[in-house]
Amino acid sequence: MIEFILLSRRGRTDGSFRSLREAGRLDVVYQCILFAFFTSGAIRRDVIFHAILGGPPRPPLHLIIDGRELRGVRTDERTWESILRKVLSGGSHPGIYVEKKSFQALLRSFSNRNIFVLEEKGQDIREIDFGADPVFVLGDQIGLPRKDEEFALRFGTKVSIGKKPYLAATCVDIINYMLDLETKRKV
C-alpha cells in the first residue's frame, strides 16, 4: 500500500460549509484526493489517503480514504464537496472514514514503515529506494509547522521533488508517477 498524509492546518472539521474553498481550503484536500486515486478510467486501489484537519470546530480530525473500498465517486468537485460534507457531518460513504486523531498520533502508528517527508531541501526523491509500503507526508498550502515536521523526521527521511515549492496535489501526482515507473522497472 502507498499512503499519503496531508496536514490541512485549517481544514474544516464539520460539514457546515458552503464550498470547499471556504471550508479552510478543503479544496486542497479534494485536489490531493484526485491525484492520489484517479487515473484515466480507474481508481488506484493500492492507495490510502489521510488528511489531518486542524480547522474549527473540533480539531484535530483524521479523514481516511481507502482505495480498496472506495466506491460511488467521480472526479468533479461538487461530488466531493457533497461527500466531505456528509462524512464530516457524521454520515458515511464507502471507503471514507473519520476519527478523532492527531497528526503526531497518526505518525506514531506508522513508525515501522518507510516514511518520507516532502520538503524542498530534502534528498532528491529520484535517488530514494521507497521500499515496500511507503508513507508520504506533506503539508497544505501553508506547509508543515516546524514542530510537526521535526516530529515526522524522527520517524522518516526528508525528500524533495525539486528546489521549488509545488502544490500539494502536484506532489502527490509526481510521487504516484515515480512509483509507477519503479513498478514498471521491476516487472
Secondary structure as UniProt FT lines:
FT   STRAND          2..8
FT   TURN            9..10
FT   TURN            21..24
FT   HELIX           26..37
FT   STRAND          38..39
FT   TURN            40..41
FT   STRAND          42..43
FT   TURN            45..46
FT   STRAND          47..53
FT   STRAND          61..66
FT   TURN            67..69
FT   HELIX           77..88
FT   TURN            89..90
FT   TURN            94..95
FT   STRAND          96..99
FT   HELIX           103..109
FT   TURN            110..112
FT   STRAND          115..124
FT   HELIX           125..127
FT   STRAND          135..139
FT   HELIX           146..153
FT   TURN            154..155
FT   STRAND          156..160
FT   HELIX           168..186
//
